[in-house]
Amino acid sequence: MARRFGAFSHKVIEERLARARAAMAAHKLDACLLIAPEHLYYFTGYDTWVGVNSPQLAVVTRSDQAPVLIVRNVDLSLATESTVIEDIRTYHLHTDSFPALVQQVLRECGIGRRARLGIELQSYAIPASLGRSLADALAPQELIDSTEILGALRLIKSEAEIALLEKAGAYAARGLEALCKKLKPGMTEIALAARIEHAMRKAGSDYWSIPTELASGVRSAGGHGTPREKEIEPGDLVHAEFAGVCERYHATALQTVALGKPGKRARDLYRLGIESLEAGIAAVKVDAPVAEAEEASLVPLRREGLEKAAMMRFGYGIGIAYPPIWLETLQIARGFDTRLRPGMVFVLHSCLELPDEELGVVQGGTYVMEEAGLRMLAGAGPVPLLQV
């Protein structure tokens, strides 16, 4: 099948591979085994989620020789319809040895037995069993974790990428509209999630990498709660987190709303969450250290003795994603010294959880860092509590 559904041109892929090879040279890597689906997509155009089920990778050497893609035979058409790589090798699951084929391709590429090989050891596409089998088959070649090395190359988005994220944000906006307009007393969390997801799919969204997170009432203290057959009752806080997706680029929307008038404690917690979000956002500036943003977000919480309620990082990078996560390597949190640059795209949120009180709020959205400051791509951001 001819390449019919590639999201990126040959020129864009070649430019990305050139940057990858420069990073490999800087870290003294002889080759990289691209195994994370996000990197397969970014550096080769291959659009697939199946790496978490069927091993696949691309061999990219530090030299200018053409990359080689290795996929399961049943997935060959998925590769040829999207990737720019011409040399594609296949194997049959359970009867052919994937590690042996990788070893063979490396030999053909002239990669010696003492080579240093980059591979994304933090990827969910490498279960422990696969990692061990690759390490055993390739020894004495050394496997070096290239998760951060390659991930850093994706943090600054091009104008074309930001355009895709803007479109993904428009899909997420349809989901927020459904959250606010379709919420009714007595409907279940699952029914509300269905309205949100239908609205985004109807608008044109691709599938998302994390299930819609939605919790209400006594479940609202769960920051990662997926919908249940729980009826939403008057006075409940309802918070949702989901993403619109365009060409695998994710824009995440977050909002907490109330069904009717919630109690004073819930209103006060939401107000505090907004103060925290606003304080953190105010510290997000070009060239600012990421840790400063999270530190700023904690100031209002410390004032009221509720720092312990902030259980999540203040932010994280986002862009291309496949199941089971949509986070990039950028962390906007204490303990990191990365500085914010124009072109970075990230989720910023305030998440306050009080499990003992069965109460929680989540608020935020997806932003792009521009020379002039932040611009929201998706989400509700710091707005007054909406009572539906």
Buried (B, 14 or more C-beta within 10 A) or exposed (E): EEBEEBBBEEEBBEEBBEBBBEBBEEBEBBBBBBBBBBBBBBBBBBBBBBBBEBBBBBBBBBEEBEBBBBBBEEBBEBBBBBBBBEBBBBBEEEEEEBBEBBBBBBEEBEBEEEBBBBBBBEBBBBEEEBBEBBBEBBEEBBBBEBBEBBBBBBBEBEEEBBBBBBBBBBBBBBBBBBBBEBBEEEBBBBBBBBBBBBBBBEBBBBEBBBBBBBBBBBBBBBBEBBBBEBBBEEBBBBBBBBBBBBBBBBBBBBBBBBBEEBEEEBBEBBBBBBBBBBBBBEBBBBEBBBBBBBBBBBBBBEEEEBBEBBEBBBBBBBBBBBBEBBBBBBBBBBEBEBEBEBBBBBBBBBBBBBEEBEBBBBBBBBBBBEEEEBEBBBBBBBEEBBEB
